[in-house]
């Protein structure tokens, strides 16, 4: 069963997270029952999508998920943010000018220093079990529900680098506190 969805109203694209993969569907799929136009999360050795796979994709890397939970779309910056809960990170995918997926691998990772790490941490640059993401297009900020740390991290996304520190924390006194 799908966990969450993100819809781009400008280009009528639907992104559904389910079974450790993300399906990108034209909104017309709801009316005419056509196949997904793209997939994130499960690719073979050549980078081709595997639509029938389930489960984590080869551990933490730039193309796999381990329980993706939520997604947010930045239609102006042409980016898709995916909360990869069990890999303790947020993957950032580049989109083309029509907000379609332009590659099967993430461009950046937040919450970890690199694509291969997945350690849960309580720091300004680490997360533990992120379950929600929301994008503020007016101020170019990404809000991340860092569930296991009982906080929300706010990232300035004008530019993004791997392992980038959050600019603000909500729900805790500082970046190193995570108690309920």
MIMIVEX-562477 format. One record per residue (C-alpha): residue number from 1; residue in three letters; z, y, x. Coordinates in Angstrom, 1 decimal. Each point is the difference from the previous one (the first is absolute). Layout:
# MIMIVEX-562477
> NUM ALA Z Y X
...
This chain:
# MIMIVEX-562477
> 1 UNK 0.0 0.0 0.0
> 2 UNK -0.9 3.4 1.4
> 3 UNK 3.0 2.0 1.4
> 4 UNK -1.4 3.5 -0.2
> 5 UNK -3.1 2.0 -0.3
> 6 UNK -1.4 3.3 1.1
> 7 UNK -2.8 1.8 -1.8
> 8 UNK -2.3 2.7 1.4
> 9 UNK -0.9 2.1 -3.0
> 10 UNK -2.8 1.8 1.9
> 11 UNK -2.0 -3.1 0.9
> 12 UNK 1.4 -2.5 -2.5
> 13 UNK 1.2 -2.5 2.5
> 14 UNK 2.9 -2.5 -0.6
> 15 UNK 2.0 -1.4 2.8
> 16 UNK 2.1 -3.0 -1.0
> 17 UNK 2.7 -1.7 2.2
> 18 UNK 0.5 -3.7 -0.6
> 19 UNK 0.7 -3.1 2.0
> 20 UNK 0.1 1.7 3.4
> 21 UNK -3.4 1.6 -0.4
> 22 UNK -1.4 3.2 -1.5
> 23 UNK -3.1 0.0 -2.2
> 24 UNK -2.1 3.1 -0.4
> 25 UNK -1.7 -0.1 -3.3
> 26 UNK -2.4 2.5 -1.6
> 27 UNK 1.6 1.2 -3.2
> 28 UNK -3.0 -1.5 -1.9
> 29 UNK 1.6 -3.4 0.7
> 30 UNK 2.2 0.6 -2.9
> 31 UNK -2.9 0.2 -2.3
> 32 UNK -2.6 -2.3 1.4
> 33 UNK 2.1 -2.6 2.0
> 34 UNK -1.8 0.3 3.3
> 35 UNK 1.4 -1.1 3.4
> 36 UNK 2.1 2.0 2.4
> 37 UNK -2.1 2.3 2.2
> 38 UNK 2.3 -0.5 3.0
> 39 UNK 3.2 -1.6 1.2
> 40 UNK 2.8 0.8 2.4
> 41 UNK 2.5 -2.5 1.4
> 42 UNK -1.8 -3.3 0.6
> 43 UNK -3.0 -0.2 2.3
> 44 UNK -1.4 -2.8 2.1
> 45 UNK -0.6 0.1 3.7
> 46 UNK -3.2 2.0 -0.5
> 47 UNK 1.6 2.6 -2.2
> 48 UNK -1.5 -1.3 -3.3
> 49 UNK 2.3 0.0 -3.1
> 50 UNK 1.6 -3.2 -1.2
> 51 UNK 0.5 0.6 -3.7
> 52 UNK 1.8 -3.3 -0.7
> 53 UNK 2.8 0.3 2.6
> 54 UNK 3.6 0.6 -0.8
> 55 UNK 3.1 0.4 2.3
> 56 UNK 0.6 2.2 3.0
> 57 UNK -3.1 0.5 2.1
> 58 UNK 0.6 -1.2 3.6
> 59 UNK 3.2 2.0 0.5
> 60 UNK 0.1 3.7 0.6
> 61 UNK -3.4 1.4 1.1
> 62 UNK -2.4 2.8 -1.0
> 63 UNK -1.7 -2.0 -2.8
> 64 UNK 2.7 -2.0 -1.7
> 65 UNK 2.8 0.5 -2.5
> 66 UNK 3.3 -1.8 -0.6
> 67 UNK 1.0 1.0 -3.6
> 68 UNK -1.8 3.3 -0.5
> 69 UNK 1.9 1.7 -2.7
> 70 UNK -1.5 3.5 -0.8
> 71 UNK -2.9 2.2 0.9
> 72 UNK -0.7 3.7 -0.1
> 73 UNK -3.4 1.7 0.3
> 74 UNK -0.7 3.3 1.8
> 75 UNK -3.3 1.0 -1.6
> 76 UNK -0.4 3.2 2.1
> 77 UNK 0.8 -1.6 3.4
> 78 UNK -1.8 -3.2 -1.0
> 79 UNK 2.9 -2.4 0.8
> 80 UNK 1.8 -2.9 -1.6
> 81 UNK 3.7 -0.6 0.7
> 82 UNK 1.3 -3.5 -0.6
> 83 UNK 3.7 -1.0 0.1
> 84 UNK 0.0 -3.3 1.8
> 85 UNK 3.6 -1.1 -1.0
> 86 UNK 0.7 -3.1 2.1
> 87 UNK -1.7 1.4 3.1
> 88 UNK 2.2 3.1 -0.3
> 89 UNK -2.8 2.5 0.2
> 90 UNK -2.5 2.2 -1.7
> 91 UNK -3.7 -0.6 0.8
> 92 UNK -2.4 2.9 -0.1
> 93 UNK -3.6 -0.7 -0.7
> 94 UNK -2.9 2.4 0.4
> 95 UNK -2.3 0.4 -2.9
> 96 UNK -3.5 1.4 -0.2
> 97 UNK -0.9 3.3 -1.6
> 98 UNK -0.1 -1.7 -3.4
> 99 UNK 3.4 -1.6 0.6
> 100 UNK -1.3 -3.5 0.5
> 101 UNK 1.4 -2.2 2.6
> 102 UNK -1.9 0.5 3.3
> 103 UNK 1.5 -2.8 2.0
> 104 UNK 2.2 -3.1 -0.4
> 105 UNK 2.5 1.1 2.7
> 106 UNK 2.6 2.7 -0.3
> 107 UNK -0.5 3.2 1.9
> 108 UNK 3.7 0.7 0.5
> 109 UNK 3.4 -1.5 -0.6
> 110 UNK 3.2 1.8 -1.0
> 111 UNK 3.5 -1.7 0.3
> 112 UNK -0.9 -1.9 3.1
> 113 UNK -1.2 1.0 3.5
> 114 UNK -3.1 -2.2 -0.2
> 115 UNK -1.9 -2.4 -2.3
> 116 UNK 1.6 -3.1 1.4
> 117 UNK 3.7 1.0 -0.5
> 118 UNK 1.9 -0.7 -3.2
> 119 UNK 3.7 0.5 0.9
> 120 UNK 2.1 1.7 -2.7
> 121 UNK 1.7 3.1 1.4
> 122 UNK 2.0 3.1 -1.2
> 123 UNK -1.5 2.8 2.0
> 124 UNK -2.3 3.0 -0.6
> 125 UNK -3.0 -2.2 1.0
> 126 UNK 1.1 -3.3 -1.5
> 127 UNK 0.4 -1.5 -3.5
> 128 UNK 1.5 -3.1 -1.6
> 129 UNK -1.8 -1.4 -3.0
> 130 UNK -2.0 2.9 -1.3
> 131 UNK -0.9 -0.5 -3.7
> 132 UNK -1.5 3.3 -1.1
> 133 UNK -2.3 2.7 1.2
> 134 UNK -1.0 3.3 -1.6
> 135 UNK -2.4 2.6 1.4
> 136 UNK 0.5 3.8 -0.5
> 137 UNK -3.4 1.5 0.4
> 138 UNK 1.1 3.6 -0.3
> 139 UNK 2.3 -0.2 3.1
> 140 UNK -1.7 -3.0 1.7
> 141 UNK 3.2 -2.1 0.0
> 142 UNK 0.5 -3.7 -0.5
> 143 UNK 3.3 -1.2 -1.7
> 144 UNK 1.1 -3.5 0.9
> 145 UNK 2.7 -1.9 -1.8
> 146 UNK 1.8 -1.7 2.9
> 147 UNK 1.8 -2.4 -2.4
> 148 UNK 2.2 -2.0 2.3
> 149 UNK 1.2 3.2 1.7
> 150 UNK 0.8 1.7 -3.3
> 151 UNK -2.1 3.0 0.7
> 152 UNK -3.3 1.8 -0.4
> 153 UNK -1.9 1.1 3.1
> 154 UNK -2.4 2.9 0.0
> 155 UNK -2.9 0.1 2.4
> 156 UNK -2.1 3.0 0.8
> 157 UNK -3.5 -1.5 -0.2
> 158 UNK -2.1 2.9 1.1
> 159 UNK -0.7 -2.2 3.0
> 160 UNK 1.3 -3.6 0.5
> 161 UNK 0.8 -2.0 3.1
> 162 UNK 1.3 -3.6 0.3
> 163 UNK 3.8 -0.1 -0.2
> 164 UNK 0.2 3.7 -1.0
> 165 UNK 3.5 1.1 -0.9
> 166 UNK 0.8 1.2 -3.5
> 167 UNK 0.6 3.7 -0.4
> 168 UNK 2.7 -0.3 -2.6
> 169 UNK 2.4 -2.5 -1.5
> 170 UNK 1.3 0.0 -3.6
> 171 UNK 3.0 -2.0 -1.2
> 172 UNK 1.8 -0.3 3.4
> 173 UNK 1.7 2.6 2.2
> 174 UNK -2.2 -0.8 3.0
> 175 UNK -2.8 -2.3 1.2
> 176 UNK 2.4 -2.7 1.4
> 177 UNK 2.1 -0.5 -3.2
> 178 UNK -1.1 -2.6 -2.6
> 179 UNK 3.1 -1.0 -2.0
> 180 UNK 0.0 0.0 -3.8
